[in-house]
Amino acid sequence: MLVFAAVAKKGSFTQAAKYLGVSKSAVSQQISVLESELGVSLINRTTRGIFLTAVGKLIYYRCDSLQDQIDSLLEDIDDALKNPRGRFTVTFPHSLEHLVILPAIEKLCQEFPGLQPKLIASDQTLDLVEHSIGLAIHAGELPDSSYRALPIGIMTEIFCASPSYLEKHPAPKTVAELEQHSWIATDWQKRRMPVTCTQSLTTETASLNQYASVNTLPTAVGMALRHMGIVLLPSLAVKELINQGELVPLLDHIEGPSWPVYALHAYQNKKPVYVTRFHQLVSRFFENA
């Protein structure tokens, strides 16, 4: 119908083909198909040119309006791609909130002011489809799923305690001494914990003395700041607290497990430009944290 509208407007198969960027035979074929499907003649061809039939004139007025609607739709699509709007839901572990996610989302919203971010900080894995999540930042081995994974980096855990706690309980100098301290564990940490010596690059298993168990990282941090025990936390999560002197790293030559960090999304084909950009920003702030 749009080809027919071009022929009617230009008054020529040749000019319509030039306008549409196709061959004259392709235009003629499209008109023939349309007339065959409608079962009526739309154009009379004479040696003096082309003339619309009565039905052809009626359809042309409708087709001309259709072209305007399609042009408007294409403009809306182009604008949506360049200037996306609407809700963008992101979930991420608490450990990445302050140094990675918040600065990344701030920069993203400056570049795409039409976005409305919804942030879900959770140390539990949330299903993207069930919770309508646009992007999930996942720390740890990937779950078996059909979601696409984009690598971000590696996160390492370190042992920490508050200065007041260490005044009452001398800082451990060996892994054996570390095992004697009261340990505040998260749900995903096990009592028997592989630890790595950064000096010798050897790994051994520490049998930690679990004193308390919590289900979120902020709760573990809060208990540590109240001098209730030692914690094993991602270095990113405690970097500011260590710089401020509120927590002290223990056994600077010993590290806990390291975890890969990924950005997960459910887009099967081309993902929105703001999802790609957010992954780039998260990766940059993660690297510089």
C-alpha positions as CSV (number, residue, x, y, z in Angstrom):
1,M,0.0,0.0,0.0
2,L,2.9,2.3,0.7
3,V,4.3,1.6,-2.7
4,F,0.9,2.3,-4.2
5,A,0.8,5.6,-2.4
6,A,4.2,6.6,-3.7
7,V,3.1,5.8,-7.3
8,A,-0.1,7.8,-6.9
9,K,1.7,10.8,-5.4
10,K,4.5,10.9,-7.9
11,G,2.2,10.0,-10.9
12,S,4.8,7.7,-12.3
13,F,6.2,4.2,-11.7
14,T,9.7,5.5,-12.6
15,Q,9.5,8.4,-10.2
16,A,8.1,6.2,-7.5
17,A,10.9,3.7,-7.9
18,K,13.5,6.5,-7.6
19,Y,11.8,7.9,-4.5
20,L,11.6,4.4,-2.9
21,G,15.1,3.4,-3.9
22,V,14.0,0.3,-5.7
23,S,13.7,-0.8,-9.3
24,K,10.7,0.1,-11.5
25,S,9.9,-3.6,-12.0
26,A,9.8,-4.1,-8.2
27,V,7.2,-1.2,-8.0
28,S,5.1,-2.7,-10.8
29,Q,5.2,-6.1,-9.1
30,Q,4.0,-4.7,-5.8
31,I,1.1,-2.9,-7.4
32,S,0.1,-6.1,-9.3
33,V,0.2,-8.0,-6.0
34,L,-2.0,-5.4,-4.2
35,E,-4.6,-5.3,-7.1
36,S,-4.7,-9.1,-7.1
37,E,-5.2,-9.3,-3.3
38,L,-7.9,-6.7,-3.4
39,G,-9.5,-8.0,-6.5
40,V,-9.9,-4.6,-8.1
41,S,-8.0,-2.4,-10.5
42,L,-6.4,0.6,-8.8
43,I,-4.5,2.2,-11.6
44,N,-5.3,2.8,-15.3
45,R,-2.2,2.9,-17.5
46,T,-2.4,4.9,-20.7
47,T,0.1,6.4,-23.2
48,R,-0.4,9.7,-21.5
49,G,0.5,8.4,-18.0
50,I,-1.3,6.7,-15.1
51,F,-4.7,7.5,-13.6
52,L,-6.3,6.3,-10.4
53,T,-9.6,4.4,-10.5
54,A,-12.4,5.4,-8.2
55,V,-11.3,2.7,-5.7
56,G,-7.7,3.7,-6.3
57,K,-8.5,7.3,-5.2
58,L,-10.2,6.0,-2.0
59,I,-7.3,3.8,-1.1
60,Y,-4.8,6.4,-1.9
61,Y,-6.2,8.8,0.7
62,R,-6.0,6.1,3.3
63,C,-2.5,5.0,2.3
64,D,-1.2,8.6,2.4
65,S,-2.4,8.8,6.0
66,L,-0.8,5.5,6.7
67,Q,2.6,6.8,5.5
68,D,2.3,9.7,7.9
69,Q,1.6,7.3,10.8
70,I,4.5,5.0,9.9
71,D,6.9,8.0,9.6
72,S,5.8,9.1,13.0
73,L,6.2,5.6,14.4
74,L,9.7,5.4,13.0
75,E,10.6,8.7,14.5
76,D,9.3,7.5,17.9
77,I,11.4,4.3,17.6
78,D,14.5,6.3,16.7
79,D,13.9,8.6,19.6
80,A,13.4,5.7,22.0
81,L,16.7,4.1,20.9
82,K,18.6,7.4,21.2
83,N,16.8,8.7,24.3
84,P,15.4,5.7,26.2
85,R,12.8,6.3,28.8
86,G,11.1,4.4,31.6
87,R,12.0,2.0,34.4
88,F,15.4,0.4,34.5
89,T,15.6,-2.2,37.4
90,V,19.0,-3.3,38.6
91,T,19.9,-5.8,41.4
92,F,23.3,-6.1,42.9
93,P,25.1,-7.4,46.1
94,H,25.6,-4.9,48.9
95,S,29.3,-5.1,48.6
96,L,29.2,-3.2,45.3
97,E,26.7,-0.5,46.3
98,H,28.8,2.5,47.2
99,L,32.0,2.3,45.1
100,V,30.5,0.8,42.0
101,I,26.8,0.8,41.5
102,L,25.8,4.2,42.8
103,P,28.5,6.1,40.8
104,A,27.7,4.0,37.7
105,I,23.9,4.7,37.9
106,E,24.5,8.4,38.5
107,K,26.6,8.6,35.3
108,L,24.1,6.5,33.4
109,C,21.2,8.8,34.4
110,Q,23.2,11.8,33.3
111,E,23.6,10.3,29.9
112,F,20.1,9.0,29.6
113,P,17.9,11.4,31.6
114,G,14.7,9.6,30.6
115,L,15.6,6.5,32.6
116,Q,13.9,5.9,36.0
117,P,16.3,3.6,38.0
118,K,15.0,1.1,40.4
119,L,17.8,-0.4,42.5
120,I,17.5,-3.6,44.5
121,A,20.4,-4.3,46.8
122,S,20.3,-8.0,47.8
123,D,22.8,-10.6,48.7
124,Q,20.3,-13.2,47.4
125,T,20.0,-14.2,43.7
126,L,16.9,-12.8,42.2
127,D,15.3,-14.2,39.0
128,L,15.4,-11.6,36.2
129,V,12.1,-12.4,34.6
130,E,10.1,-13.0,37.8
131,H,11.2,-9.7,39.3
132,S,11.2,-7.7,35.9
133,I,15.0,-7.0,36.3
134,G,16.8,-5.4,33.4
135,L,20.3,-6.2,34.7
136,A,21.6,-8.3,37.6
137,I,25.1,-7.9,39.0
138,H,26.1,-11.4,40.2
139,A,29.1,-12.4,42.4
140,G,30.1,-16.0,42.4
141,E,29.8,-19.0,40.0
142,L,27.1,-18.6,37.5
143,P,23.7,-20.3,38.0
144,D,22.7,-22.7,35.3
145,S,20.3,-20.5,33.2
146,S,19.6,-19.1,29.8
147,Y,20.6,-15.6,30.8
148,R,23.5,-13.9,29.1
149,A,26.6,-13.2,31.2
150,L,29.0,-10.2,30.7
151,P,32.2,-10.4,32.8
152,I,33.1,-7.5,35.1
153,G,36.0,-8.6,37.3
154,I,37.2,-10.6,40.3
155,M,36.2,-9.8,43.9
156,T,38.4,-11.0,46.8
157,E,37.4,-11.4,50.5
158,I,39.6,-10.3,53.4
159,F,39.4,-10.8,57.2
160,C,38.6,-7.7,59.3
161,A,37.8,-6.6,62.8
162,S,37.2,-3.3,64.7
163,P,40.1,-1.7,66.6
164,S,38.1,-2.0,69.9
165,Y,37.7,-5.8,69.3
166,L,41.4,-6.1,68.7
167,E,42.1,-4.3,72.0
168,K,40.4,-7.2,73.8
169,H,41.5,-9.9,71.5
170,P,45.1,-9.7,70.1
171,A,45.3,-9.6,66.3
172,P,46.1,-13.1,64.9
173,K,49.5,-13.6,63.3
174,T,48.8,-17.1,61.8
175,V,45.8,-18.9,60.4
176,A,45.8,-21.1,63.5
177,E,45.4,-18.0,65.7
178,L,42.7,-16.7,63.4
179,E,40.7,-19.9,64.0
180,Q,40.4,-19.0,67.7
181,H,38.5,-15.8,67.1
182,S,34.7,-15.4,67.1
183,W,33.7,-15.3,63.5
184,I,30.5,-13.6,62.2
185,A,29.5,-15.6,59.1
186,T,27.1,-14.8,56.3
187,D,24.7,-17.5,55.0
188,W,26.8,-18.2,51.9
189,Q,30.1,-18.8,53.9
190,K,31.1,-22.1,55.3
191,R,33.0,-22.8,58.5
192,R,35.7,-24.7,56.7
193,M,37.1,-21.9,54.5
194,P,39.9,-22.1,51.9
195,V,42.4,-19.2,52.4
196,T,45.4,-18.2,50.3
197,C,48.8,-17.0,51.3
198,T,49.6,-14.1,48.9
199,Q,53.3,-14.5,49.7
200,S,53.8,-18.2,48.8
201,L,50.6,-18.5,46.6
202,T,49.6,-21.6,48.6
203,T,46.1,-22.5,49.8
204,E,45.1,-24.1,53.0
205,T,41.8,-24.8,54.8
206,A,40.9,-22.7,57.8
207,S,38.4,-24.1,60.3
208,L,36.8,-20.9,61.5
209,N,35.0,-20.5,64.9
210,Q,31.5,-19.5,63.9
211,Y,30.0,-17.2,66.6
212,A,27.1,-15.7,64.7
213,S,25.3,-16.1,61.3
214,V,23.7,-13.3,59.3
215,N,21.9,-13.2,55.9
216,T,23.2,-9.9,54.6
217,L,26.6,-8.3,54.3
218,P,25.5,-5.0,56.0
219,T,24.4,-6.9,59.1
220,A,27.9,-8.6,59.2
221,V,29.5,-5.2,58.9
222,G,27.2,-3.7,61.6
223,M,28.1,-6.5,64.1
224,A,31.8,-6.1,63.4
225,L,31.5,-2.3,64.0
226,R,30.0,-3.2,67.4
227,H,33.1,-5.2,68.2
228,M,31.4,-8.6,68.3
229,G,33.8,-10.6,66.2
230,I,35.9,-10.9,63.0
231,V,34.3,-10.9,59.5
232,L,35.3,-12.1,56.1
233,L,34.1,-9.6,53.6
234,P,34.8,-8.4,50.0
235,S,37.6,-5.9,50.0
236,L,35.4,-3.5,48.1
237,A,32.8,-3.6,50.8
238,V,35.1,-2.5,53.6
239,K,37.6,-0.3,51.7
240,E,36.1,3.0,53.0
241,L,35.7,1.6,56.6
242,I,39.4,0.6,56.5
243,N,40.4,4.0,55.2
244,Q,38.4,5.7,58.0
245,G,40.0,3.4,60.6
246,E,36.7,1.8,61.7
247,L,37.9,-1.6,60.6
248,V,41.3,-3.1,60.5
249,P,42.4,-5.8,58.0
250,L,43.8,-9.0,59.6
251,L,46.7,-11.1,58.3
252,D,47.5,-8.9,55.3
253,H,49.2,-11.9,53.6
254,I,46.1,-14.1,53.9
255,E,43.0,-13.8,51.6
256,G,39.7,-15.6,51.6
257,P,38.0,-16.9,48.5
258,S,37.9,-14.9,45.2
259,W,34.7,-14.6,43.2
260,P,34.0,-13.7,39.6
261,V,31.5,-10.9,39.0
262,Y,29.1,-10.8,36.1
263,A,26.3,-8.7,34.7
264,L,23.4,-10.9,33.7
265,H,20.6,-10.0,31.3
266,A,17.7,-11.8,29.6
267,Y,17.8,-10.1,26.2
268,Q,18.1,-12.8,23.5
269,N,18.9,-10.5,20.6
270,K,20.3,-6.9,20.7
271,K,20.1,-5.5,24.2
272,P,19.1,-1.8,24.8
273,V,22.0,0.7,24.5
274,Y,21.6,1.8,28.1
275,V,22.2,-1.8,29.3
276,T,25.4,-2.0,27.3
277,R,26.5,1.4,28.7
278,F,25.7,0.5,32.3
279,H,27.8,-2.7,32.0
280,Q,30.7,-0.5,30.7
281,L,30.3,1.9,33.6
282,V,30.1,-0.8,36.2
283,S,33.2,-2.5,34.8
284,R,35.1,0.9,34.9
285,F,34.2,1.7,38.5
286,F,34.8,-1.8,39.6
287,E,38.3,-1.7,38.1
288,N,39.1,1.6,39.8
289,A,37.6,0.8,43.1
